[in-house]
Amino acid sequence: MLSRYFREHRALGQNDRAFVAESMFCVLRHKRVLDALVSDASPRRLLLAWLVKFRDIPEQDLAAVLKPGESEWLGRVRNASIEELPLAVRAELPDWVYESLHGRMNDSEFLALGQALQQPAPLDLRVNVLRADRRSVLDDLRASDIDAQPTPFSPIGIRVQGRPAINRHPLFAEGAVEVQDEGSQLIGYLLSPKRRDLVVDFCAGAGGKSLMLAAMMHSQGRLYAFDVSPVRLARMQPRLKRSGLSNVQPHLLQSEQDTKVKRLAGKIDRVLVDAPCSGLGTLRRNPDLKWRQSREAVQEMRAKQAAILRAAARLLRAGGRLVYATCSLLPEENEEIVDAFLGDTPDFVELSALDVLKQQGITIATGMRMRLWPHIHGTDGFFAAVLERRPA
């Protein structure tokens, strides 16, 4: 809708476009609190309430656009206490998300999570180790007056402040960097493919993790990038071309039971299942998701996640490694899926994500399974479990 609006209003200047985009996303981020404070929650009133409550714009600065009585109403909105609202409302998260998580974290942790999810995500980059190293990329970015720092956990990650047009920077055009959240990069280190491995990225999408894994393999071996969406796979092609990688083979699947999957059964060294999910861990980037997802949609997704995990597991050779990952916060899509799989599949064992990362020099506060939280780790919300097929 935002893109369409800008196409239809091409005369808008850069500052106006920035204001329109910020307003829309911020109203979506804070809609629970705004709905609680605004009795007649029309788009106009939500916008005005956001301007005075969260942008702290004085009512007199809005006088030219206010209708009779709105100045007094906005004064009441400004003075209304958020602290008296229910916890899920203050955290700006749906009640069903609170019900799913409240048994796993206390109220203060849940509030901290919700508040972190309201902040815009930083811009994280991944260095393509075939084309550059992190030190030289940092120097080049800083020479371009871009505020760039190493990410705290990923050895090949860079965090950029602000919103520079990185897609127009020579480093991007040359394939030296890709946009990828640090948490997503850590999932690649959990899989840890070797140079001559046969690897499958089972739900490759636009290929962010595929390209990282292929670079970790030094463009050797073979990586099959599977997906059921031709649109998503098509978005991988320009990224693949920039990367200089030659070991990636995109392949469109008809389903998780595709004949290509059956032909590779028992032959693959490493499998990544970045499962389709609610995406609630990405609310910093996609605040609309909390209004488009539902408890019922998550329940429907669980059957698909379990089926994909079972199909992907059949690809592994004895001693091979599988990583099941999501960008969801919900145990229904994470721990419960893995626990059910391990209970039904005795030839698989679980490895410690903490130990796998330590072996690669990455120290991060996680447990047997990797749980990343925006309020703790500064990444999107991620879950990952490392599974291994027992040696024959």
Order of alpha helices (4+ residues) and beta strands (2+ residues): alpha-alpha-alpha-alpha-alpha-alpha-alpha-alpha-beta-alpha-beta-beta-alpha-beta-alpha-beta-alpha-beta-alpha-beta-alpha-beta-alpha-alpha-beta-alpha-beta-alpha-beta-alpha-beta
